[in-house]
């Protein structure tokens, strides 16, 4: 591996120094729980242990009574409504069987909720989505709190589930763990065709029957949605952070390879615990592990949602990341892939032509990836430059392809799609936000236009239907932050704004809410912090104010006299429609104490890093 890029080294050194007090405090707490030379459950009393053993078959109880036999806990996000998580139904049986072959036992320690943003988009349930991450973290901790487990396997794929699992795992960071994915569904209809049908429906040119047929042709079977949104960005990050087996992310479910990889994870963890090579996950995930995840996010044009989730995950390990770190790292990382919404290919096409092993090798060989990190398969990232093959029933890892099989989708470091990553920090008197520029054409990246202010995405859709938005404008949607209504994604704004852009109007979105991890095409400065409810500048904007939106320089300003701007008050919002129904009343406490989007939108209080 070549010498580390000096700018990356300087950024890393700054993050390590900034994080030193909280990282050291986290490690001190974590190390205090390590059972030196003993299995984890050895600390429990006889009555406690009896409760933990009671449900197990007699033969397994005999094994569990042995102090040298590790017990693996499984935290599963299984349900059979979410396509990405339906395959997890079979994982516990495989893992129990494989653990037994390797002198270990395994139990399902607990389950976590796994909601689908694709189902709740635009509806009340979406207001629970962001904070479901924190519920998942807490339920993961509850499952592991029995202190019966010497290691854990975590089953999750989608948007909030993986970040929640990581946060929960780090709360029990004294035991080792491996994340075990389920893989993407096979490819359906093309993304271009799907997007066209959505737009035709938004224009009233096709009916609901045609739209539903198109959507079901895209989302059609078990597995992750195949576009490169938050879920598949999650899987990329788990590879870059070294908590997956190498190249585990993108094999389809219900294939021999997926079963083999799942079984191998159980065997590998069991053997690692027995021979004491498995490192506790809290020790393993260092500052550099999280920086590698940011690098992967930029190199692949991943989801903007991770400007919050990565911050929250890192804080769970005592590591302090800021949006300035994301912005600076983005400036030095080349964009190496184009997968929908940044292109027309899906993750199956990406994996088939070289995938993440190719990307990791290119970054590593050019000094843009930390190699001095621990992973579930040992020290360094070289193992993640290889891909697995199932040969005579056994897994073997071989070097990634030497050259991309299709440079319209995947390119080498020497010929990137862009010399920098796909993310920018936007800032000015409106506040601080992020924009995903990898999917936005250069001609749309600078806009100066009057604002039209809305307090709900439904107001935008109604105005569009009335024909009131046929002009150049900046669409401002405020009171959509974590404190206001749980920060829902505003994905339903993409089709109408895209239509207006296609009609020749200059449009952009500014919001303290979120957009889908698959957002693109229309420039959008999102996650504006502070949010309007906490006095952020976005709350001061009035319809008709000229807004300067420049995603090349990162400028986002309301062109209003400074004295007038300072004197403006933020109107009191009517949030009564966001407080009850579909479980929203149960999340009032989460909303009331949530941190800003820039600090991870976390509802955890106290000294949580």
Secondary structure, 3 states (H helix, E strand, C coil): CCCCCHHHHHHHHHHHHHHHHHHHHHHHHHHCCCCCCCCHHHHCCHHHHHHHHCCCCHHHHHHHCCCCCEEEEEEECCCCCCHHHHHHHHHHHHHHHHHHHCCEEEEEEEECCCCCHHHHCCCHHHHHHHHHHHHHHHHHHHHHCCCCCCEEEEECCCHHHHHHHHHHHHHCCCCEEEEECCCECCCCCCHHHHHHHHHHHHCCCCCHHHHHHHHHHHCCCCCECCCCCHHHHHHHHHHHCCCCCCCCCCCCCCCHHHHHHHHHHHHHHHHHHHCCCCCCHHHHCCHHHHHHHHHHHHHHCCCCCHHHHHHHHHHHCCCCCCHHHHHHHHCCCCECECCCCCCCCCHHHHHHCCHHHHHHHHHHHCCCCCCCCEECCEECCHHHHEEEEEECCEEEEEECCCCCCCCCCECCHHHCCECCCCEEEEEECCEEEEEECCCCCHHHCEEEEEEEEECCHHHHHHHHHCCCCCCCEEEEECCCCHHHHCCCECCCHHHHHHHHHHCCCCEEEEECCECCCCCCCCCEEEEEECCHHHCCHHHHCCCCCEEEEECCCCEEEECCCHHHHHHCCCCCCCCHHHCCCCCHHHHHHHHHHCCCHHHCCCCCCCCCC
